[in-house]
Amino acid sequence: MAAYIIADVTVTDADQMAKYREWSTRAMQEHGAQVLVRGGEFEVLEGPWTPSRLVLLAFTDRAAARAFYNSETYTHARKVRDNAGIMRMVLVDGVPG
């Protein structure tokens, strides 16, 4: 079953976040992530949620998503991201078949 990582990112240091994006892109490529959303315009339709920047990554399954998140490359990306912003991230399963 497909799995998705959804992130809501608030950027506080654009230069440092750009370095993070370089490393996170490498990790995505290494782990076969399909980038469905990475920034872009959005519209809140209901509720008080006001995201800053949305990212949606698709993986073949939960194990692939976890392998991406726990990889050496993405671990480095997270360290590079320190003090560059606020990351809110969830892993969610897709619907069966």
C-alpha positions in Angstrom: 0.0 0.0 0.0 1.3 3.4 -0.9 2.5 5.7 1.9 2.8 9.5 2.0 4.9 12.0 3.9 3.1 15.3 4.3 5.1 18.3 5.6 4.2 21.8 6.5 7.3 24.0 6.6 7.8 27.5 8.0 11.0 28.9 6.6 13.0 31.3 8.9 16.3 31.2 7.1 15.9 30.9 3.3 19.6 30.4 2.6 20.0 27.6 5.1 16.7 26.0 3.9 18.0 26.0 0.3 21.0 23.9 1.5 18.5 21.6 3.2 16.5 21.3 0.0 19.6 20.2 -1.9 20.2 17.3 0.6 16.6 16.4 1.0 16.3 16.2 -2.8 19.2 13.8 -2.9 17.5 11.6 -0.3 14.2 11.7 -2.2 16.0 10.5 -5.4 17.9 7.8 -3.5 14.7 6.4 -2.1 12.3 6.7 -5.0 10.1 9.4 -3.6 7.6 10.8 -6.0 7.3 14.6 -5.3 3.6 15.4 -5.7 3.7 18.8 -4.0 6.6 21.0 -3.1 5.6 24.5 -2.3 3.1 26.0 -4.7 -0.1 28.0 -4.2 -2.7 26.6 -1.9 -6.1 27.6 -0.5 -7.5 26.7 2.9 -11.0 25.5 2.4 -12.0 24.7 6.0 -10.7 25.0 9.5 -8.0 27.0 11.3 -5.0 25.3 9.6 -2.8 27.9 7.9 0.2 26.1 6.5 3.2 28.0 5.2 4.7 25.7 2.6 3.4 22.2 1.9 5.3 19.2 0.7 3.7 15.9 -0.3 5.9 12.9 -1.1 4.6 9.5 -2.3 6.4 6.2 -1.6 5.6 2.6 -2.6 4.9 1.7 1.0 5.5 2.7 4.6 8.9 0.9 4.8 10.2 2.9 1.8 9.1 6.2 3.5 10.8 5.2 6.7 13.9 4.2 4.9 14.0 7.7 3.3 13.4 9.4 6.6 16.0 7.3 8.5 18.6 7.4 5.7 22.1 8.8 6.2 21.4 11.4 3.5 18.2 12.6 5.0 19.6 12.6 8.5 22.3 14.9 7.2 19.6 17.1 5.6 17.8 17.4 8.9 21.0 18.5 10.6 21.6 21.1 7.8 18.0 22.3 8.4 18.6 23.2 12.1 17.6 26.8 12.8 16.4 27.2 9.2 12.7 26.8 10.0 10.0 24.8 11.6 9.1 21.4 10.2 5.8 19.6 10.9 5.8 16.2 9.2 3.5 13.1 9.2 3.7 9.7 7.6 0.3 8.4 6.4 -0.8 5.2 4.6 -2.7 5.5 1.4 -5.9 3.6 0.7 -5.7 -0.1 -0.2 -5.6 -1.2 -3.8 
